Amino acid sequence: MRVLITGAAGFIGSHLLDRCLEDGHTVTVIDDLSSGDRSRVPDTIALHVTDVADTAAVTEIITDTRPEVIYHLAAQISVRHSVADPYHDARANVLGTLNVVSAATTVGARVILASTGGAMYGDGVQMPTPESVLPQTQAPYGISKYCAEQYLTLHNRLYGGRHIALRLGNVYGPRQDPHGEAGVVAIFCGRIARGEAPTIFGDGKQTRDYVYISDIIDAFIGAADYSGTEAVFNIGSGKGTSVLELLEAVNAAAGASINPQFAPPRDGEWRHGALNSSLATTEMGWRATLSVVDGISRTYGSLSS
Ligand SMILES: NC(=O)c1ccc[n+]([C@@H]2O[C@H](COP(=O)([O-])OP(=O)(O)OC[C@H]3O[C@@H](n4cnc5c(N)ncnc54)[C@H](O)[C@@H]3O)[C@@H](O)[C@H]2O)c1
């Protein structure tokens, strides 16, 4: 199959690229290398160092390569950066997605979007949160991802597309970026390995739904094969893990017992997060398979250097 991956030099995209190559697909990559690592894309793969917000360039690449599936992961990923510069966030995440889905429609490609579950729903909602809860995001990043989803589902309604948005929990695993939604895992692993006290913003009782990278890649591959009519899926474990519990898991993986230092909570943060992914289980047969303790023990070695 002809596959295009945007953001394939990044954390999740590079794991997805590896999997697509293992599965024998012909892959093209768009990545502006703003945070991605060039060495994660093999030299044999066509890499377009392009901003997804560049309408003409994205249209030309998609028209020329005619992918059947587009995994769209290139994005501004930082909640805090979205608060500081919502214009850049909207340009990359809204305009970037509009470019990808518009060109996809012209060549009949299916888009699988990396959306967010963690930053989507806001506080004071049902836990674990199902997709039916109306998003009340706490940060511009959640708005830009929600808006991106809306373009996908609009194209489904207007043009008969079969695009899918995956609302990912906080993804962690080897190669992860400390600035992303689950960046705390990489930061904690590094600090504990150096024998330094990690900083916890707030009281550490805030929870997030952490999902191991291999489970996330299974969800992307499953979404591309999905033949049903749903378009938006939560992809999470269903369990909220507090920052204190996460630190305990990192300490256990390291054989350490380092206490944190505390700092005031940060802007754009929400209190609790856990995703109800029963729709993904019923429709696509997907479920998270790895607990945080097992996932962290697999991850620690690669993130602690
Ligand atoms: N990591 C998580 O916990 C998490 C959770 C929910 C959703 N997501 C989404 O998953 C996707 C991948 O996230 P990640 O953690 O792998 O991030 P990452 O920063 O490691 O990867 C993003 C990649 O996109 C590229 N990129 C950024 N802006 C671009 C632009 N304007 N044009 C072209 N390329 C651009 C970067 O160079 C990088 O290679 C993102 O869409 C993110 O919003 C991630």
Ligand as a Chemical Component Dictionary entry (heavy atoms), coordinates in Angstrom:
data_LIG
# 
_chem_comp.id                   LIG 
_chem_comp.type                 NON-POLYMER 
_chem_comp.pdbx_formal_charge   0 
_chem_comp.three_letter_code    LIG 
# 
loop_
_chem_comp_atom.comp_id 
_chem_comp_atom.atom_id 
_chem_comp_atom.alt_atom_id 
_chem_comp_atom.type_symbol 
_chem_comp_atom.charge 
_chem_comp_atom.model_Cartn_x 
_chem_comp_atom.model_Cartn_y 
_chem_comp_atom.model_Cartn_z 
_chem_comp_atom.pdbx_ordinal 
LIG N1  N1  N 0  3.048  12.285 22.559 1  
LIG C1  C1  C 0  1.821  12.313 23.068 2  
LIG O1  O1  O 0  1.597  11.996 24.251 3  
LIG C2  C2  C 0  0.640  12.704 22.205 4  
LIG C3  C3  C 0  -0.645 12.674 22.759 5  
LIG C4  C4  C 0  -1.731 13.037 21.977 6  
LIG C5  C5  C 0  -1.537 13.417 20.656 7  
LIG N2  N2  N 1  -0.276 13.451 20.149 8  
LIG C6  C6  C 0  -0.116 13.866 18.746 9  
LIG O2  O2  O 0  0.651  12.875 18.069 10 
LIG C7  C7  C 0  1.431  13.501 17.042 11 
LIG C8  C8  C 0  2.892  13.117 17.171 12 
LIG O3  O3  O 0  3.356  13.556 18.455 13 
LIG P1  P1  P 0  4.822  13.204 18.969 14 
LIG O4  O4  O 0  4.736  13.086 20.441 15 
LIG O5  O5  O -1 5.402  12.101 18.156 16 
LIG O6  O6  O 0  5.569  14.574 18.641 17 
LIG P2  P2  P 0  7.029  14.861 18.002 18 
LIG O7  O7  O 0  7.329  16.304 18.234 19 
LIG O8  O8  O 0  8.015  13.854 18.445 20 
LIG O9  O9  O 0  6.740  14.644 16.466 21 
LIG C9  C9  C 0  6.155  15.643 15.661 22 
LIG C10 C10 C 0  6.886  15.642 14.322 23 
LIG O10 O10 O 0  6.237  16.581 13.457 24 
LIG C11 C11 C 0  7.204  17.453 12.897 25 
LIG N3  N3  N 0  6.538  18.742 12.702 26 
LIG C12 C12 C 0  6.149  19.615 13.668 27 
LIG N4  N4  N 0  5.536  20.677 13.103 28 
LIG C13 C13 C 0  5.542  20.451 11.776 29 
LIG C14 C14 C 0  5.067  21.179 10.657 30 
LIG N5  N5  N 0  4.437  22.356 10.803 31 
LIG N6  N6  N 0  5.235  20.652 9.426  32 
LIG C15 C15 C 0  5.847  19.457 9.260  33 
LIG N7  N7  N 0  6.344  18.734 10.276 34 
LIG C16 C16 C 0  6.183  19.219 11.517 35 
LIG C17 C17 C 0  8.353  17.503 13.876 36 
LIG O11 O11 O 0  9.584  17.831 13.271 37 
LIG C18 C18 C 0  8.341  16.084 14.448 38 
LIG O12 O12 O 0  9.159  15.222 13.680 39 
LIG C19 C19 C 0  1.159  15.003 17.173 40 
LIG O13 O13 O 0  0.128  15.335 16.259 41 
LIG C20 C20 C 0  0.657  15.167 18.591 42 
LIG O14 O14 O 0  -0.172 16.296 18.732 43 
LIG C21 C21 C 0  0.817  13.115 20.885 44 
# 
loop_
_chem_comp_bond.comp_id 
_chem_comp_bond.atom_id_1 
_chem_comp_bond.atom_id_2 
_chem_comp_bond.value_order 
_chem_comp_bond.pdbx_ordinal 
LIG N1  C1  SING 1  
LIG C1  O1  DOUB 2  
LIG C1  C2  SING 3  
LIG C2  C3  SING 4  
LIG C2  C21 DOUB 5  
LIG C3  C4  DOUB 6  
LIG C4  C5  SING 7  
LIG C5  N2  DOUB 8  
LIG N2  C6  SING 9  
LIG N2  C21 SING 10 
LIG C6  O2  SING 11 
LIG C6  C20 SING 12 
LIG O2  C7  SING 13 
LIG C7  C8  SING 14 
LIG C7  C19 SING 15 
LIG C8  O3  SING 16 
LIG O3  P1  SING 17 
LIG P1  O4  DOUB 18 
LIG P1  O5  SING 19 
LIG P1  O6  SING 20 
LIG O6  P2  SING 21 
LIG P2  O7  DOUB 22 
LIG P2  O8  SING 23 
LIG P2  O9  SING 24 
LIG O9  C9  SING 25 
LIG C9  C10 SING 26 
LIG C10 O10 SING 27 
LIG C10 C18 SING 28 
LIG O10 C11 SING 29 
LIG C11 N3  SING 30 
LIG C11 C17 SING 31 
LIG N3  C12 SING 32 
LIG N3  C16 SING 33 
LIG C12 N4  DOUB 34 
LIG N4  C13 SING 35 
LIG C13 C14 SING 36 
LIG C13 C16 DOUB 37 
LIG C14 N5  SING 38 
LIG C14 N6  DOUB 39 
LIG N6  C15 SING 40 
LIG C15 N7  DOUB 41 
LIG N7  C16 SING 42 
LIG C17 O11 SING 43 
LIG C17 C18 SING 44 
LIG C18 O12 SING 45 
LIG C19 O13 SING 46 
LIG C19 C20 SING 47 
LIG C20 O14 SING 48 
# 
